[in-house]
Amino acid sequence: MGVHGLDHVNIDTTRLDETVAFYTDVLGMTVRPKPSGNPGAWLYVGEQAAVHINVVTEPTGSDSTGAFNHVAFDASDVDGLVAALAAGNHPHAVSERRDLGITQVFTRDPNGVAVELNVPIEG
């Protein structure tokens, strides 16, 4: 019994197309049909559902994600991530953390959700 891993993150948005584009075009996730008839999208990393997006009629807030601080993903190709973020005009910051063996890329999705991307340092 107990928690065995993260299943998915759920995001409410009034900006479905922009949100899907961020997670697919910038982060490389794929879209699959939602099993329910509700508007939105389910995004996958390989066979694992990672982000569920719900369409809402009113924005949920400002750039704050409340008590939820951020979501973090394992990633690869720092240069490719930074190029995709820059091409989409997504502000970002890069921090090399040799003590953790990773380079971290920080950004926000179109809804203000803080996103951390952790890329292993090679060598």
C-alpha positions as a Markdown table, in Angstrom:
| # | Residue | x | y | z |
|---|---|---|---|---|
| 1 | Met | 0.0 | 0.0 | 0.0 |
| 2 | Gly | 1.1 | 3.6 | -0.5 |
| 3 | Val | 2.0 | 6.0 | -3.2 |
| 4 | His | 3.9 | 4.5 | -6.1 |
| 5 | Gly | 4.5 | 7.6 | -8.3 |
| 6 | Leu | 2.9 | 10.6 | -9.9 |
| 7 | Asp | 0.0 | 9.8 | -12.2 |
| 8 | His | -0.8 | 13.2 | -13.8 |
| 9 | Val | -1.3 | 16.9 | -13.2 |
| 10 | Asn | -4.7 | 18.5 | -13.9 |
| 11 | Ile | -4.9 | 22.0 | -15.2 |
| 12 | Asp | -8.0 | 24.2 | -15.7 |
| 13 | Thr | -7.8 | 26.7 | -18.5 |
| 14 | Thr | -9.6 | 29.2 | -20.7 |
| 15 | Arg | -6.7 | 28.9 | -23.1 |
| 16 | Leu | -6.9 | 25.3 | -24.4 |
| 17 | Asp | -5.1 | 25.8 | -27.7 |
| 18 | Glu | -2.2 | 27.7 | -26.2 |
| 19 | Thr | -1.9 | 25.3 | -23.3 |
| 20 | Val | -1.9 | 22.2 | -25.6 |
| 21 | Ala | 0.7 | 23.9 | -27.8 |
| 22 | Phe | 3.0 | 24.6 | -24.9 |
| 23 | Tyr | 3.0 | 21.0 | -23.7 |
| 24 | Thr | 3.2 | 19.5 | -27.2 |
| 25 | Asp | 5.3 | 22.0 | -29.2 |
| 26 | Val | 7.7 | 23.1 | -26.4 |
| 27 | Leu | 7.8 | 20.0 | -24.2 |
| 28 | Gly | 7.2 | 17.3 | -26.7 |
| 29 | Met | 4.1 | 15.6 | -25.2 |
| 30 | Thr | 1.5 | 13.9 | -27.3 |
| 31 | Val | -2.3 | 14.5 | -27.3 |
| 32 | Arg | -4.7 | 11.6 | -27.0 |
| 33 | Pro | -8.5 | 11.8 | -26.9 |
| 34 | Lys | -10.1 | 12.4 | -23.5 |
| 35 | Pro | -12.2 | 9.4 | -22.5 |
| 36 | Ser | -15.0 | 11.7 | -21.2 |
| 37 | Gly | -17.1 | 14.0 | -23.3 |
| 38 | Asn | -15.9 | 17.1 | -21.5 |
| 39 | Pro | -13.8 | 19.7 | -23.4 |
| 40 | Gly | -10.1 | 19.6 | -22.9 |
| 41 | Ala | -7.1 | 17.3 | -23.7 |
| 42 | Trp | -5.0 | 14.6 | -22.2 |
| 43 | Leu | -1.3 | 14.8 | -22.8 |
| 44 | Tyr | 1.1 | 11.9 | -22.6 |
| 45 | Val | 4.8 | 11.2 | -22.2 |
| 46 | Gly | 5.2 | 7.9 | -24.0 |
| 47 | Glu | 2.4 | 5.7 | -22.6 |
| 48 | Gln | 2.0 | 7.7 | -19.4 |
| 49 | Ala | -0.7 | 10.3 | -19.0 |
| 50 | Ala | 1.1 | 13.4 | -17.6 |
| 51 | Val | -1.2 | 16.4 | -18.0 |
| 52 | His | -5.0 | 16.5 | -18.1 |
| 53 | Ile | -6.4 | 19.8 | -19.3 |
| 54 | Asn | -10.0 | 20.9 | -18.5 |
| 55 | Val | -11.7 | 23.9 | -20.2 |
| 56 | Val | -13.3 | 26.3 | -17.8 |
| 57 | Thr | -15.3 | 29.5 | -18.5 |
| 58 | Glu | -13.4 | 31.7 | -16.1 |
| 59 | Pro | -9.7 | 32.0 | -15.4 |
| 60 | Thr | -8.7 | 30.4 | -12.1 |
| 61 | Gly | -6.5 | 33.2 | -11.0 |
| 62 | Ser | -3.4 | 35.3 | -11.6 |
| 63 | Asp | 0.1 | 34.0 | -12.1 |
| 64 | Ser | -0.1 | 32.4 | -8.7 |
| 65 | Thr | -0.7 | 28.6 | -8.4 |
| 66 | Gly | -1.8 | 29.0 | -4.8 |
| 67 | Ala | -0.4 | 26.3 | -2.5 |
| 68 | Phe | 0.5 | 24.2 | -5.5 |
| 69 | Asn | 4.1 | 25.5 | -6.2 |
| 70 | His | 5.1 | 23.8 | -9.4 |
| 71 | Val | 5.2 | 20.6 | -11.5 |
| 72 | Ala | 8.6 | 19.1 | -12.4 |
| 73 | Phe | 9.3 | 16.8 | -15.3 |
| 74 | Asp | 12.4 | 14.7 | -16.1 |
| 75 | Ala | 13.6 | 16.0 | -19.5 |
| 76 | Ser | 16.5 | 15.9 | -22.0 |
| 77 | Asp | 18.2 | 18.3 | -24.4 |
| 78 | Val | 18.7 | 21.6 | -22.5 |
| 79 | Asp | 19.6 | 23.4 | -25.7 |
| 80 | Gly | 16.5 | 22.1 | -27.5 |
| 81 | Leu | 14.2 | 23.1 | -24.6 |
| 82 | Val | 15.7 | 26.6 | -24.3 |
| 83 | Ala | 15.4 | 27.0 | -28.1 |
| 84 | Ala | 11.7 | 25.9 | -28.0 |
| 85 | Leu | 10.9 | 28.2 | -25.1 |
| 86 | Ala | 12.6 | 31.1 | -26.8 |
| 87 | Ala | 10.9 | 30.4 | -30.1 |
| 88 | Gly | 7.5 | 30.5 | -28.3 |
| 89 | Asn | 8.4 | 33.7 | -26.3 |
| 90 | His | 8.1 | 31.8 | -23.0 |
| 91 | Pro | 10.3 | 33.4 | -20.4 |
| 92 | His | 12.6 | 30.9 | -18.7 |
| 93 | Ala | 15.6 | 30.6 | -16.5 |
| 94 | Val | 18.4 | 27.9 | -16.5 |
| 95 | Ser | 20.3 | 26.7 | -13.4 |
| 96 | Glu | 23.1 | 24.2 | -13.5 |
| 97 | Arg | 23.0 | 22.1 | -10.3 |
| 98 | Arg | 26.1 | 20.0 | -10.4 |
| 99 | Asp | 25.4 | 19.0 | -6.7 |
| 100 | Leu | 22.2 | 17.3 | -8.0 |
| 101 | Gly | 23.7 | 16.2 | -11.4 |
| 102 | Ile | 21.1 | 18.1 | -13.3 |
| 103 | Thr | 20.5 | 21.3 | -15.2 |
| 104 | Gln | 17.1 | 22.8 | -14.4 |
| 105 | Val | 15.0 | 24.9 | -16.7 |
| 106 | Phe | 12.2 | 26.9 | -15.1 |
| 107 | Thr | 9.3 | 28.5 | -17.0 |
| 108 | Arg | 5.5 | 28.9 | -16.8 |
| 109 | Asp | 2.8 | 27.5 | -19.0 |
| 110 | Pro | 0.1 | 29.8 | -20.5 |
| 111 | Asn | -2.0 | 29.5 | -17.3 |
| 112 | Gly | 0.8 | 30.6 | -15.0 |
| 113 | Val | 1.6 | 27.1 | -13.8 |
| 114 | Ala | 5.3 | 26.9 | -12.8 |
| 115 | Val | 7.1 | 24.2 | -14.7 |
| 116 | Glu | 10.5 | 22.8 | -13.8 |
| 117 | Leu | 12.4 | 20.6 | -16.3 |
| 118 | Asn | 15.3 | 18.5 | -15.0 |
| 119 | Val | 17.9 | 17.4 | -17.5 |
| 120 | Pro | 20.7 | 15.1 | -16.3 |
| 121 | Ile | 24.2 | 16.5 | -16.8 |
| 122 | Glu | 26.3 | 14.2 | -19.0 |
| 123 | Gly | 29.8 | 13.2 | -18.1 |
